[in-house]
Amino acid sequence: MQLNVFSLPADSYAANVAVREGESVYDYCWYPYMSASNPDLCVLATSTKDHPIHLWDSNSGQLRCTYRAYDAMDEITAAFSIGFNPNGNKIFAGYNKTIRVFDVHRPGRDFEQYSTLSGKKEGQSGIISSIAFSPTDSGMLAAGSYSQTTAIYREDNMELLYVLHGQEGGVTQVQFSKDGNYLYTGGRKDPYVLCWDIRKTVDIVYKLYRSSETTNQRIQFDIEPLGRYLGTGGQDGLVHIYDLQTGEWVSSFQAALDTVNGFAFHPFLPMAATSSGHRRFAELVDDSQENNPLNGHENCLSAWSFYSSTADDAANTDSGN
């Protein structure tokens, strides 16, 4: 099977709705049952530096409610990662060595708190930087940490099931396969996305390369709706596509002239979106960079069209038929 990629006629788009936050955004997530046909369900949650979790109306950009966590000094503390559970009735939020759980229907400062470390300092340390839920009815969630570990918990009581070690950098993203049997993790300044079989967690199944060794940015990857392919960006501007059945590279394409930090497949159409760019400081530009000026196309959001064809179709194309 061959995967083909085409740029859409317009490769850069303006925002349909702009949500204004007061500080840097740490994380965001869409409500799992969002539907454009039901405005009540068109919401997303965001977590921002020094601010509580915000729930926004994605049609109007208006703030619907907030979920607030407080530290020992009774000051608001921000979540570093957030995620709706599959039922959509709770928000799980990652903090330093802590996960707090908010009831979606009870905004305010009420929450359940779970430490990721036991009394003997066993478990998962560091900032909980990413959260993902199994798409099946297994009741499991994965939490990545900047301590270079990924932990699997039970959703109902946050019982720690096991901890995965092997990421070279702090974990920045975790995502389950569509059947819930595999977990994919990526880290900061780590050139590999790791595949784990959560039924047998001793060894890494395979590694998927991407260029991310020298950037502190989060490099996002995503799995297409049918669960066969994974796409990931990189600091070289390339998007790599991998076959998850074999762990083999399938294809790549130049998505930008700068770091591709965001990549996401459309939930049901054969399309994907990329975002690119990074912060620059003009006064630090050296002579070699002066000869390679930026043209304004490095920092943008782009859309791409995908379709699959059989090996026979590919052979016909190569032979000129």
Order of alpha helices (4+ residues) and beta strands (2+ residues): beta-beta-beta-beta-beta-beta-beta-beta-beta-beta-beta-beta-beta-beta-beta-beta-beta-beta-beta-beta-beta-beta-beta-alpha-beta-alpha
